[in-house]
C-alpha cells in the first residue's frame, strides 16, 4: 500500500472518516495517508472534483464550484513529505555591532553645546 502526504493550506481543519478510521487534517499540518484515502476524501487523481467537494461540504450548488476548486487546491498532496528548510534568513544572521564607548556621536554633541 503506497502513501501520500496531504498538507492543509486552507484556514479550516478537515476531519473525515474512511473505512471506519478518522482522519484529521489540521491547518498547516502534513498527514501521511494511504493513496486510497486521498482518492476518497480529496479526489486525488480524479479529473472531476465536484463529488469530493460536495462530500466535504465545500460546495452546496454548482455555482460554488469555482470557489470550491480554489479551496480544494489548498490541500497539497505529494508523494514525498515536504522538506523542512531550517536555514536562517540572512537578516537574522546579521547583528549590528554595539556602539564604541565614548564615541560621542550626534547625541553627545547636541548636549555638550556644540
N, C-alpha and C positions, 0 to 999 in steps of 0.2 A: 504494500500500500504506500503510495507516494504522498508527500505532504507539500503544502504551500504555506506561505506566510502572509497573513492578512493584517494590514495596518490601517487603523481607523483614523482618517484625517478629517472626519466630519465633526461637528460640535456636539453631537449627542452619542452616548453609548448605545450599542445594539446588543440585545440578548435574543437568542433563538435556539430552539431545540432541534436536534437531528438524531434520529434513531434513539429516542428517549434519553439523549445526553444533552445537557445545556451547554451552550457556547456563548461566551460574553466577549464583546469587542469594545473595550474601554477606549475613550478618546486618547489618541496619541500612542496607544499601545499596539504592539505586534503580537499576534497569536498564531502559533503553528497549528494547522488543522489538516485533516485529510483532504485530498482533492475533491472527493465526493461531497464533503461538507461545503466547500467553497462553491461547487457547482449548484448545490441545492439552495443555499442561502442567497448568494450574490449573482448567480447565473454565470459563474466563471466559465469561459469558453463558449457561451451561448451568444448568438447574434442579437436575439430579441430579449431585452432585459425587462420588458413590461410585466410579465407574470411575477418576476422576482421582486420588482419594486412594489407591486401591489401586495404581495405576501408580507413584505417588510413594513407596509403601511406608509411608504414614502409617497405613493400616489393614490389618489382616490378616483380620478377620472382621466380620460385620455388627454385632457387639456393640461394635466400636471406632468405629462411625460417629459417635456424639455427640462423642467426644473428637476425632475426625478433623476434624469440621466446625469445632471451635474452632481447630484448628491451621491449616487451610486459610484461615480468616478472617484469620489473621495476615499473609497475603500481600495487601497493599493494591494494588489495580490501579486506575489513574486515567488519564483522557485527557490530563491535563496533569502536568508534573513537580511534585513537592511544593515549596512555597515555602520558601525559606531565610530564616527570620526572624533577622536578625543584630543586633537591638536588644539592648541590655544591660538587665538587670533593674534596678529601682530600688535594690535593696540593693547592687549592685556600684558604682553611681554615687555612693553616699553614703560618704564617708570621714570619720571623726571628726577634729576639729581636734586638733593637738598641745596638750599642757598648757602653760599660761603659765609662763615661767621665774620661779622664786621665789614661786610662788603658795601655798606652804605645804601646805594640804590635810591630810587625816587622817594620812598617814604622817609628815609633819614634826611635827605637833602631838603625836603619840604618842611620838616620840623626843626631844622637847625638854622632857619632864617636864610637859607641860600636861595 
